[in-house]
Amino acid sequence: MLTDPTHVFHRMWGKWAYSTGVGQTQCWEVMRDNFDQPRDPSDFWEALVTGSQCDMNWQEGHGSWLGDINSRANYDDDAPGLLGFDQNIDWYCEVHSNVGGDRAFKCIDANVNILGLYGMRVPYNLCRNLEWQACAAQGKLPGQRTATVRFSLAPKLLDTEMGYPGAWHPLSRCSGFTTDGYPKCRAEGGAATDDIYYMEVCVFSQICENGDQLFEVEEGQDFHCQMSESGVQRLRSMLTTEPPALPANYAQIRFDDDDW
């Protein structure tokens, strides 16, 4: 899927608001905190390998003290990066915590790191998502003591047509939250939050030399990514292939009720 320039995984980076919100500009071509200022794309990809962007508040913009730029969560134990569909992350943190409040505080109490950028200084987009994943793979997220990631839904259960047994989270159907709304997502070939977990698993399969082991991991089991620079460059090569233009009747083709 990552090797196919027509796939939604490519369009997610430049077309949709979860990238930069400025047309076809790729998020690695602009500064993290200023989309109007160009950036050498090589700097972005090199920073993934060095982890120079890891020491930041990945909950910036949260509506409490946690959202302050200088805030860092306090964990009682090693805090692996947790991935999954939103509802699976919610479930995991609910089960493993003893506090009330929203997802962020429950996940802190459960000793896991989650990505939750809600501010406008460094807005969320897929480049921030990729940075967070690379940091988690290297054990460089605030609160991480080991290079460990954890899945609230086992990657081997993912089904692109259905989601996973008992829940409907198909790939590339605009299911889940989208900042521009469902109709716009349909019409412009966009994506929604459900697509992101599929993307995250595919990203790890490329940047981790042991990516094949992803599909042996059970729910809640630790995974230790053997991240490599060659894997990052392989991903870069895949994502920087320019996708073709969408046909004028794309929405009709993609969402014909008779086909779906």
LUMGU-24084 format. One record per atom (N, C-alpha, C): residue in one letter; x, y, z. Coordinates in steps of 0.2 Angstrom, whole numbers, plus 2048, in hexadecimal, padded with zeros to 3 digits. Layout:
AXYZ
...
! end
This chain:
M8047FA800
M800800800
M804806800
L80A806804
L80E80C804
L81280D7FD
T8138077FA
T8168087F3
T81280A7ED
D80B80A7EF
D80680C7EA
D8058147EA
P8078187E5
P80681F7E6
P7FF8217E5
T7FB81D7E3
T7F381F7E3
T7F081D7E9
H7F381A7EE
H7F08177F4
H7EE81D7F9
V7E981D7FD
V7E7822802
V7ED823806
F7F281F808
F7F782080C
F7FC826809
H7FC826803
H80082C800
H7FC832800
R7F68327FF
R7F18387FF
R7F183B806
M7F183780B
M7F1839812
M7F683F814
W7FC83F810
W801843812
W80184A80F
G7FE84B809
G7FE851806
G7F7854805
K7F2850804
K7EC853802
K7E7855808
W7E885280D
W7E3852812
W7E5857818
A7E085A81C
A7E285E821
A7E785B826
Y7E7854827
Y7EC85182C
Y7F3852829
S7F4855823
S7FB856821
S7FD85D823
T7FC86281E
T7FD869820
T7F786D81F
G7F286B81B
G7ED86F81A
G7EE874814
V7F3873811
V7F587880C
V7F6875805
G7F0872803
G7F186E7FC
G7F58687FC
Q7FA8687F7
Q7FE8637F6
Q8058637F9
T8068687FD
T80C869801
T80D863806
Q813860806
Q81485B80A
Q81685D811
C81485A816
C81685D81D
C81D85D81F
W82185881B
W82885881D
W82C85E819
E828862815
E82B867811
E82A86E815
V82786E81A
V82687481E
V828873825
M829879829
M82B879830
M825876834
R82787383A
R82287083E
R81D875841
D82087B843
D81C880846
D81A886841
N81B88583B
N81A88B836
N81988882F
F81388682D
F812883826
F814888821
D81588E822
D81689381D
D81E89381B
Q822890820
Q82989081F
Q82C88A81C
P82F88A817
P831884814
P837881818
R83887A817
R83D87681B
R840871816
D846870817
D84A86B813
D847864815
P844861810
P84185A812
P846855815
S84C856813
S851851816
S85285281D
D851858820
D85185A827
D84C85682B
F846855828
F84085282B
F84284A82C
W845847826
W846840826
W84C83E82B
E85184382B
E85784282F
E855842836
A850847838
A84E84783F
A84A841841
L84783E83D
L84483883F
L849833842
V84F83283F
V85482D841
V857830847
T859836848
T85C83984E
T85883A854
G85183A852
G84C83C858
G84D84285B
S84F847857
S85184E85A
S84A85185C
Q84484F859
Q83E85285B
Q83A84F860
C83D84A863
C839846868
C83884986F
D83C84D871
D83B850878
D836856877
M830855876
M82B85A876
M82585787A
N82085C87B
N81A85A87E
N815857878
W814851878
W81084E873
W80884E875
Q80785287A
Q80085387C
Q7FF85B87C
E80385E878
E802866878
E7FC867875
G7F886C878
G7F286F876
G7EC86B87A
H7EE86687F
H7E9863883
H7E6869887
G7DF868889
G7DC86E88C
G7DD86D894
S7E386D896
S7E586D89D
S7ED86F89E
W7EF86E8A4
W7F786F8A5
W7FB86B8A0
L7F886589E
L7FC86089A
L7FD863893
G7F9868891
G7FA86A88A
G7FF870889
D80287288F
D80787788F
D80D87588B
I811879887
I817877883
I81C874888
N81D87688E
N822873892
N82086E897
S81A86C896
S81786689A
S81A85F898
R81B85B89C
R81C85489B
R8198508A0
A81684A89D
A8128468A2
A8178428A6
N8158408AC
N81883C8B1
N8168358B1
Y81A8318B0
Y81882A8AF
Y81C8268B5
D8188218B8
D81B81D8BD
D81F8178BB
D81F8168B4
D8238108B2
D8258128AA
D82880D8A7
D82980E8A0
D82381089C
A823814898
A81D816894
A81E81588D
P81C80F88A
P81D80E883
P81881287F
G819813879
G815816874
G80F811873
L809814874
L80380F872
L7FF81186C
L7FE80C868
L7FB80D861
L7F4809861
G7F080B85C
G7EA80885B
G7E480D858
F7DF80A857
F7D980E855
F7D781285C
D7D481885B
D7D281C861
D7CF818866
Q7CA814864
Q7C6811869
Q7CA80C86D
N7CF809869
N7D380486D
N7D8807872
I7DA80D870
I7DE810874
I7DA81287B
D7D4815879
D7D081787F
D7CF811884
W7CD80B881
W7CC805884
W7D2803888
Y7D8803885
Y7DE801889
Y7DF80588F
C7DF80C88E
C7E1810893
C7DB810899
E7D580F897
E7D080E89C
E7D18088A0
V7D380389D
V7D47FC8A1
V7DA7FD8A5
H7DF8008A3
H7E68008A7
H7E78068AB
S7E280A8AC
S7E38108B0
S7DE8108B6
N7DF8148BB
N7DB8158C1
N7D981C8C2
V7D98208BD
V7D78278BE
V7D18288B9
G7CE82E8BA
G7C98308B6
G7CC8358B1
G7C78398AE
G7CA83E8A9
G7CA83B8A2
D7CD83F89D
D7CD83D896
D7D2838895
R7D383788E
R7D883188C
R7DF83388E
A7E183988D
A7E883B88F
A7EA839896
F7E683B89B
F7E88398A2
F7E78328A3
K7E282F8A0
K7E28278A2
K7E882489F
C7EA826899
C7F0823896
C7F682489A
I7F782A89D
I7FC82B8A1
I7FC8278A7
D7F78268AA
D7F68218B0
D7F781A8AE
A7F68188A8
A7F78128A5
A7FE8118A3
N8028168A3
N8098168A2
N80B81489A
V807818896
V80881788F
V80881E88C
N80C81F887
N80C825883
N80782587D
I80482A87C
I7FF82B876
I801832873
L7FF83286D
L800838869
L7F983C869
G7FA84286C
G7F484786C
G7F584E86C
L7F7850866
L7F9857864
L7F285A862
Y7F085F866
Y7EA863865
Y7EB86B864
G7F186D865
G7F3874864
G7F487685D
M7F587D85D
M7F7880856
M7FE882855
R80288185A
R80988385A
R80D87E855
V80C878857
V80E872853
V80886E852
P80486F84D
P7FE86B84C
P7FF86484A
Y7FA86084B
Y7FB859849
Y7FA858841
N7FF85483F
N7FE852838
N80284B837
L802848832
L805842831
L80D842832
C810848831
C817848832
C81884883A
R81484B83E
R81484A845
R813843847
N80E840844
N80D839845
N813835844
L81683683F
L81C83283D
L822833842
E823839844
E82883B849
E82683884F
W820838851
W81E834858
W82082D857
Q81E82A852
Q820823851
Q827821851
A82B82584E
A83282484E
A835825855
C83382A858
C83582B85F
C833825864
A82D823863
A82B81D867
A82F817865
A83181685F
A83581085D
A83C811860
Q83E817861
Q845817864
Q84581886B
G83F81886E
G83F819876
G840820878
K83F825874
K84082C875
K83B830877
L83582E878
L82F83287A
L830833881
P82E839884
P82E83B88B
P82B83588F
G82E833894
G82B82D898
G82D826896
Q830826890
Q83281F88D
Q83981D891
R839817893
R840815896
R843810891
T83F80D88D
T841808888
T83E809882
A84180687C
A83F807876
A839802874
T833804877
T82D7FF877
T827803874
V8247FF870
V81D80186E
V8187FC86F
R8127FE870
R80D7F9872
R8067FA86E
F8037F586C
F7FD7F6868
F7F67F486C
S7F27F986C
S7EB7F886F
S7E77F386B
L7E97F2865
L7E67ED860
L7EB7EA85C
A7EC7E385D
A7F17E0859
A7F17E1852
P7F67E384F
P7F77E4848
P7F47DF843
K7F57D9846
K7F37D3842
K7EB7D2841
L7E87D6845
L7E07D6845
L7DE7DB840
L7E27DF83D
L7DF7E4839
L7DD7E1832
D7D77E3830
D7D47E182A
D7D27E8826
T7D57E9820
T7D47EF81D
T7CC7F081A
E7C97EA81A
E7C27EB818
E7BD7EC81E
M7BF7EA823
M7BA7EA829
M7BD7EE82F
G7C37ED830
G7C67F0836
G7C97EB83A
Y7C57E883E
Y7C77E2842
Y7C17DF845
P7C27D8847
P7BB7D5849
P7B87D984F
G7B17DA84D
G7AD7DD852
G7AC7E5851
A7B07E884D
A7B07EF84C
A7B17F1845
W7AE7F6842
W7AF7F883C
W7B37FE83B
H7B97FD839
H7BE802838
H7C2801831
P7BE80182C
P7C2800825
P7C7805823
L7CB80381F
L7D080881C
L7CD80B816
S7CF812816
S7CD816810
S7C581780F
R7C1817814
R7BA818813
R7B881E817
C7BD823819
C7BB82981D
C7B7827824
S7B9821827
S7B681F82D
S7BA822833
G7B7825838
G7BB82883D
G7BA82F83C
F7BE833840
F7BE83A840
F7C283D83B
T7BF842837
T7C3846832
T7C284E833
T7C7852833
T7C6859835
T7C285C830
D7C285A82A
D7BE85E825
D7B785B824
G7B5856827
G7AF853827
G7AE84D821
Y7A9849822
Y7A984381E
Y7A8845817
P7A384A815
P7A284B80E
P7A984D80A
K7AD85280E
K7B385480B
K7B884F80A
C7B884A80F
C7BD84580F
C7BB840809
R7B583F808
R7B383B802
R7B583E7FB
A7B38457FB
A7B48487F4
A7BB8497F2
E7BF84A7F7
E7C684C7F6
E7CB8467F7
G7C88407F8
G7CD83A7F8
G7D183A7FF
G7CE83D804
G7D183E80A
G7D183880E
A7D3839815
A7D3833819
A7D0835820
A7D0830825
A7CD83282B
A7D182E830
T7D082F837
T7D482D83C
T7D582583C
D7D082183A
D7D181A839
D7D7818835
D7D881C830
D7DD81A82B
D7E481B82E
I7E581F833
I7EB820836
I7EE81A839
Y7EA81683D
Y7ED810840
Y7F080B83A
Y7EC80A835
Y7EF80682F
Y7F680982D
M7F681082C
M7FC81382A
M80281282F
E800812836
E80581183B
E80980B83B
V80480683A
V8077FF839
V80B7FE833
C80980182D
C80D800827
C814804828
V81480A82B
V81A80E82D
V81F809831
F81C806836
F82180283A
F8247FC836
S81F7FA832
S8227F482E
S8287F6829
Q8287FD828
Q82D7FF823
Q834801827
I83380582C
I838808830
I83B803835
C8387FE837
C83B7F983B
C83D7F3837
E8447F1838
E8477EB835
E8437E5837
N8407E583D
N83C7DF83F
N8357E083E
G8337E4839
G82C7E5838
G8277DF837
D82A7DA834
D8267D4833
D8237D183A
Q8277D3840
Q8257D1846
Q81E7D4849
L81D7DA845
L8177DE847
L8117D9847
F8107D5843
F80A7D1842
F80A7CA846
E80F7CA84B
E80F7C5850
E80E7C7857
V80D7CE857
V80C7D185E
V8057D1860
E8047CF866
E7FD7CF869
E7FB7D586B
E7F47D686D
E7F27DC870
E7F57DD877
G7F87E3878
G7FB7E587E
G8027E387F
Q8057DF87A
Q80B7DC87A
Q8107E1878
D8167E187B
D81B7E6879
D81F7E4872
F8207E986E
F8247E9868
F82A7ED868
H8307EB866
H8367EF866
H8387EF85F
C8377F585C
C8397F6855
C8407F7855
Q8437F4850
Q84A7F584E
Q84A7FA848
M84A80084A
M849805845
M850806842
S85080883C
S856808838
S85580E833
E85B812832
E85B81782D
E859815826
S85B80F824
S85980D81D
S85280C81D
G84F80A822
G847809822
G844810822
V847815825
V84481C824
V84481E81D
Q84A81D81A
Q84B81F813
Q84781B80E
R846815810
R84181180C
R83A81480C
L838816812
L831819813
L83182080F
R836824810
R83782A80C
R836829805
S839824802
S8398237FB
S8328217F9
M82E81D7FD
M82781B7FB
M8238217FC
L823826801
L81F82B802
L8208317FD
T8268327FB
T8278387F7
T8268367EF
T8238317EE
T82182F7E7
T81B8337E6
E81B8387E1
E81583C7E0
E80F8387DD
P8098387E1
P8038357DF
P8008387D9
P7FC8357D4
P7F98387CF
P7F383C7D1
A7F18407CD
A7EB8447CE
A7E58407CF
L7E08427D3
L7DA83E7D4
L7D58407CE
P7D283B7CB
P7CD83C7C6
P7C78407C8
A7C48447C4
A7BF8497C5
A7B98457C9
N7B883F7C7
N7B283B7CA
N7B48377D0
Y7BA8387D3
Y7BC8347D8
Y7B78327DE
A7B48377E0
A7AF8357E6
A7AA8307E3
Q7A78317DD
Q7A282C7DB
Q7A58257DA
I7AB8257D8
I7AF81E7D7
I7B081B7DD
R7B281F7E2
R7B581C7E8
R7AF81A7ED
F7AA81E7ED
F7A481D7F2
F79E81B7EF
D79E8187E9
D7988167E6
D7948107EA
D78E8127EC
D78B80D7F1
D78A8067EF
D78A8057E8
D7897FE7E6
D7907FB7E7
D7957FE7E7
D79C7FB7E8
D79E7FA7F0
W79B7FE7F4
W79D7FE7FB
W7987FB7FF
! end
